[in-house]
Amino acid sequence: MYFYLKRIFDFLFAFIGIIILFIPMLIIAVLIKLESKGKVFFTQKRVGKNKKFFYIYKFRTMRTDTPANMPTHMLENPDIYITKIGAILRKTSLDEIPQLFNVIKGDMSIIGPRPALWNQTDLIKERDKYNANDLKPGITGLAQINGRDELPIDIKAKYDGEYSKKAGFLLDIKILILTIKIVIKGSGIHEGVSINENGKSINYR
């Protein structure tokens, strides 16, 4: 019953969000086109529910000559590829707005584990340990309010697993409220590769 009602909530939330944000999305689209050549939207192959692939939508924040199928965290110097408007969009998470269309389509939920890139086998395997890959991925989730990009892969997967066990409306509301606070503060967002104290590469956006 929870997941049935969750789908209804997701659809209504995304539909209303698209209507409210329609004008801001148009402005962002114009700014992207004015600064650099290329498409307004960026699509990327991601892992969905039950590890089925889908294409996630984002506003394009990088130049068109950025290496294809290369996660930002694997680029040596991602700053040289990120556009000026793109840097602002990424810092404020406004580049994620088009994922509301993924929610409408049913590829994603508002709340759930962030969808892994198709080639992030380390994260996918870790999530398998907690059955987190059985859930529909979300725009935001439990890991995002507990460190976001600062989390190493194993800890991120544990948070995703915890959500899979405790998923419910009260937890979803809590995650949504805390996500808004984090986005306003702009905390937990990093670009590039960093190594944690255990020598493991931290998986950034």
C-alpha positions in Angstrom: 0.0 0.0 0.0 2.9 2.4 0.9 4.6 2.0 -2.5 1.2 2.3 -4.4 0.5 5.6 -2.6 4.1 6.7 -3.0 3.7 6.5 -6.8 0.6 8.7 -6.7 2.4 11.2 -4.4 5.5 11.1 -6.7 3.4 11.8 -9.8 1.5 14.7 -8.2 4.6 16.2 -6.6 6.5 16.1 -9.9 3.6 17.4 -12.0 3.0 20.4 -9.6 6.8 21.0 -9.4 7.1 21.1 -13.2 4.3 23.7 -13.4 5.7 25.9 -10.7 9.3 25.7 -12.1 8.3 26.0 -15.7 9.4 29.7 -16.1 12.7 29.1 -14.1 13.4 26.1 -16.3 12.9 28.2 -19.4 15.3 30.9 -18.1 17.9 28.2 -17.3 17.5 26.8 -20.8 18.1 30.2 -22.4 21.2 30.8 -20.2 22.7 27.4 -21.1 22.2 28.1 -24.9 23.6 31.6 -24.7 26.8 30.4 -23.0 27.7 27.3 -25.0 26.7 25.3 -28.0 24.9 22.0 -27.5 21.7 20.6 -26.1 20.0 22.1 -23.1 19.4 18.7 -21.5 22.0 16.1 -20.7 21.0 12.4 -20.6 23.0 9.7 -18.9 22.6 6.0 -18.5 21.8 5.0 -15.0 20.8 2.0 -13.0 17.1 1.8 -12.0 14.9 -0.5 -10.0 16.1 -4.1 -10.1 19.2 -2.9 -11.9 17.4 -2.1 -15.1 18.9 0.8 -17.1 17.2 4.1 -17.8 18.3 7.5 -18.9 18.3 10.3 -16.4 17.6 13.9 -17.4 19.7 16.9 -16.2 20.4 20.4 -17.4 23.7 20.3 -19.3 26.4 21.8 -17.1 29.5 20.8 -19.1 31.0 21.5 -22.5 30.1 19.3 -25.4 33.8 18.2 -25.7 33.8 16.5 -22.2 34.9 12.9 -22.5 31.8 10.7 -23.1 30.6 8.2 -20.5 33.1 9.5 -18.0 31.8 10.2 -14.5 32.7 13.7 -13.3 34.5 12.2 -10.3 36.9 10.4 -12.6 38.0 13.5 -14.5 41.4 14.8 -13.4 40.3 18.4 -13.6 36.5 18.6 -14.1 36.5 22.4 -13.6 37.9 23.0 -17.1 34.8 21.2 -18.6 32.1 22.8 -16.4 30.5 25.9 -17.9 30.0 29.1 -15.8 26.2 28.6 -15.6 26.8 24.9 -15.1 28.9 25.6 -12.0 26.0 27.6 -10.5 23.5 24.9 -11.4 25.6 22.2 -9.9 26.2 24.2 -6.7 22.5 24.9 -6.2 21.4 21.5 -7.5 19.2 23.2 -10.1 20.7 20.9 -12.7 18.6 18.1 -11.1 15.2 19.7 -11.9 14.6 17.8 -15.1 14.6 14.6 -13.1 11.0 15.5 -12.3 10.2 14.2 -15.8 11.9 10.9 -14.9 9.5 10.8 -11.9 6.5 11.4 -14.2 7.7 8.6 -16.5 8.1 6.2 -13.5 11.9 5.8 -13.8 12.5 7.5 -10.5 10.8 8.4 -7.2 11.2 11.7 -5.3 12.8 9.8 -2.4 15.1 6.8 -2.9 18.7 5.8 -3.4 20.4 8.0 -5.9 20.7 6.1 -9.3 24.2 4.8 -9.9 26.0 5.3 -13.2 25.8 2.2 -15.3 29.6 1.6 -14.8 29.7 2.2 -11.1 30.0 -1.5 -10.4 31.5 -1.0 -6.9 28.5 1.0 -5.7 26.0 -1.4 -7.4 27.7 -4.4 -5.7 27.6 -2.7 -2.3 23.9 -1.9 -2.7 23.2 -5.6 -3.5 24.3 -6.5 0.0 21.4 -4.4 1.4 18.8 -5.1 -1.4 18.9 -1.3 -2.2 18.9 -2.1 -5.9 15.4 -3.4 -5.5 14.1 0.1 -4.9 13.2 2.7 -7.4 16.0 5.3 -7.4 15.2 8.8 -6.1 16.1 12.5 -6.7 17.2 12.6 -3.1 17.6 10.0 -0.4 18.9 9.1 3.1 22.5 9.1 1.9 22.1 12.7 0.5 21.1 14.1 3.9 23.9 12.3 5.7 26.9 13.5 3.8 26.0 13.5 0.1 29.1 13.5 -2.0 31.4 13.4 1.1 30.4 9.7 1.7 32.6 6.8 0.7 30.8 4.1 -1.3 30.4 1.6 1.5 28.8 4.1 3.8 26.6 5.4 1.1 25.4 1.9 0.3 24.6 1.3 4.0 22.4 4.3 4.1 20.6 3.2 1.0 20.1 -0.2 2.6 18.8 1.4 5.8 16.2 3.3 3.7 15.1 0.1 2.0 14.3 -1.3 5.4 12.7 1.8 7.0 11.0 3.4 3.9 7.7 5.1 4.9 5.9 8.5 4.5 7.3 10.0 7.7 10.9 9.1 6.7 10.3 10.5 3.2 9.0 13.8 4.6 12.0 14.0 6.9 14.4 13.4 4.0 12.6 16.0 1.8 12.7 18.7 4.5 16.4 18.0 5.3 17.3 17.9 1.5 15.8 21.4 1.1 17.9 22.7 4.0 21.1 21.1 2.6 20.4 22.5 -0.9 19.9 26.0 0.5 23.2 25.7 2.4 25.0 24.1 -0.6 26.8 21.7 1.6 28.2 18.3 0.7 28.8 19.0 -3.0 32.3 18.3 -4.4 33.8 17.8 -7.8 36.6 15.5 -8.8 38.3 12.6 -7.0 39.2 12.6 -3.3 40.6 9.9 -1.1 39.3 9.1 2.4 41.4 8.2 5.4 41.1 4.5 4.5 42.6 5.1 1.1 39.4 4.6 -0.8 38.2 6.9 -3.6 35.1 8.9 -2.6 32.5 8.7 -5.3 31.4 12.2 -6.2 28.6 13.3 -8.6 
